[in-house]
Amino acid sequence: MSETLAGKTTASDAASKQDRDLKDRGPVVLAMTGASGAIYGVRLLQILVHAGFEVHVTISPSGAAVIKQELGATVDIHSADVAGLLTLSPAWSTAAIEAPDASVLSRIHYHRYDDYFTPIASGSFRTQAMVVCPCSGSTLSGIARAAGSNLIQRAAEVHLKEHRKLVLVPRETPLSVLQLENMHRLAAAGAVILPAMPGWYHGVESLDSLVDFIVSRIMDQIGVDNSLIQRWGES
């Protein structure tokens, strides 16, 4: 039986408070586009929903193509079974993948990349943050120019105009002057440019360690506590 004594809070009370905090902070928008590094977006989705967050997902046609090419999974972007991404694990990975239950699945909301009549296309729909991971050069350009030519670009523009956290995760090398200019313009507008450049100082033991480094840094930026990596200066 759970009870709260003067000055003491039970574990169930703490869990209830955490659930309320998550709801108060709003959902996270996750867009996956056609840059290499699909595993970063898939892993981020897995971590967020199991942490209790509602996640609104949208995937571009090129994003689905990269998922197929790099991870061997087919995603129908018109009626995506994004729940399948929650158990997706590449052959080289040894990371533990937790099977989703009904409550976890209920936290995922999928939107077609060309559907503007969705909540995330409007600034009146409150969110905590948006992450474009991975972020292609064309998506970067479209957001920088406020082109709004698909839902991903429109939702990113919404986060900029509403002064909410927008994290863009490009994975490209080398970078052209035009790409650098787009990054500079977006950073000046308030976006966080977080290239998929994993560090090597956290006790790397596998490719999973490098993936989790980027996912951990993304979660830091959107204000989600995590212990995916050994942090510098922590024993």
N, C-alpha and C positions, 0 to 999 in steps of 0.2 A: 504494500500500500504506500502510495507516495504522499508525503506531507511536507509542508514548509514550516519550520520552526523559526523563532525570532533570530534573525541574523544568519539563518542557514537555508540553503537551497538544495533540493534533491536533484539527482541526475535527471529525473523525468521533467522537473521544472526547467532545468538548463536546456534540455532537448526541445521543450516547447518554446522557450524563448528564441532558440536558434531558428526554429521553423518560422516563427513570427518575423524575425529579422530578415530571413530570406524572402518572405512574401512582401515585406515592406520595401525591400530594395528593388523589387521588380525582376523580370526575366532578363536573360541574356540573349542577344541575337547573334547567331553564328552563320556566316556565309562562307562557302567553299568555292573557290574559283580555279581557273585553269593553270595555276603555277605548279611546279613540282613541289612535293612535300605534303601530299594528301594525308599522310599518317599524322601530321601535327593537328589537323582539324579533327580527324576521327578520334584521336586520343583526348583532345580537349573536350569533345562532346561526351565521351565516356566518363571522364572525371567530373564534369559539371553536373550531369543528371544524377549520378550516384551520390554527389554531394548535396543533392536536394534542390538544385536550381531548375526552374523552368527554362527551356531553351527553344527559341524559335529558329528553325533551320531553313536555309535556302541554298540551293546548289545550282551553279550555272551549267550549261551543256558541256563546256570545256572542263569544268570541275569534275563532272561525272566521268568524263573521258579519262582524266588523270587518275581518279579512283580506280577505274577499271585497269588502266595500264600499270599502275604502281602497286595496287593492293589486290588485284584480281577479282574485284567485286563489281557486279553490275547494279547500277542505280537508275531506276526509271524516274527521271526528274519530273514527269507529269503526274505520277502517283507514287512518289518515292516511299519505299519501305525503309525509312531511315532507322527504324528499330534494328534492322540488320547490321547497321554500323556499330551498334553497341557491343556486338560479339565478334566484330571483325578484328582479326589479328594476323599480321603478315607472317610468313613462314620463318623469318629470322628472329621473331620476337619471342621472348620468354616471359613477358609481363603477364601477371595474373589478370584474367578477364572475368569479371563477375557477371553472371547471368542476370538480366533485368527481370524484375517482377512487374506486376500490373501497375504499381504506384510509380515506378521508374518510367515505364513506357508512357504513362499519362502526362509526364512532364515535357514530352517532345511535341512540338507543333511544327509541321512542315508547311512551307509556302512555295509555290511555283515561282521561279525566277522572273516570269513575265506577268505575274498577277499583282497589279497595283491596288486591288481592293482587299488588302490584308491589313491587319492592325499595324504591322511594322512600317508601313508606308506613310503613317501619319504621326506627326509630332505629339498629338494628344494621347497617343498610346504610350504609357510610361514604361521605360525600360531602365535597367541598370547600366548596360553597356552594349556595344556591338564589337564583334571581332570578325575580321575578314582573314581567314586562315585556311589555305594559303591565299595570298593576294597576287593576282596576275598583273603584269604591266599594263594591260588594257583596262583592267578594273581600276587600277591606280590612276590612270589617265582620266577615265570617265568621272571618277569622284572629284579629282582635282579641277576638272572643267565644269562641274555641276551638270553633267550631261543628262543624268537620270534616265539612261536608255534601257535600264532594267530595274527590277525590284532591289537588287543588291546595291546598285549605285544610289537609288532613291533613299533606301533605308540609311545608308551611310551619310547622305546629305542631311537627313533628318537629325541624326545624332550630332552632326556639326552645328546645325542651326539652333538646336536645343541645348547646346553646350554640354552634351553628355559624352562619356568616354567612348572614343572610337579607336580601336587598335587595328593597325594594318600590318600583316605579316608577309612581306614580299620574300620570294626565294628566287633570286636571279643573280647571275654573275657572268661577266662583268656588268656594270651598270652604265647605261648611256647617260649623256648629259641631260637628255630630256627626262629620263626616269629620275635622275637626281633632282632636277628642277621640280618635278611633280611631287616628290617626297618633301622637298623644302616648302613648297606651297601648302601642302597638307599639314605639315608640322606647324607652320605659322598660323594655320586656321584652327589648330587645337587637336589634331589627330596625333596619336602615338605611332611612330614608325618603329616597328620591332622586327627587323630582319631575322630570318631563320638562320642565325649564326650561333650554334651551340657552343658553350664554353667547355673547357676541358679540366677545370680545376676542382670539380666536385666528386672526384673518385669515380671516373668513368669505367664501367665494367662491361658495357654492352651498348648496342645501338639504342636500346630502350632508354639508357641513361641520357643519351644525347637528345632523344625525342622529349623526354620528360623535362630536360633543362628548358627548352623553349616553352613547353606547356606551362611549366611553373612560372616563368617570367610573364607570360600572358596573364595568368591568374593573379599574379601580384598587381599587374596594371589595372585589372578590373575589380580589385579589392576582395579577392577570395583567398582565405587562408589555405595553405597547403604545405605539405612536407614531402614533396616529390623529389627534392634534391638535397644534398648536403650543402648548406649555405656557407659562404666564405666567413671565417671567423667563428663558426659554431662547431662545437665538438660533437 
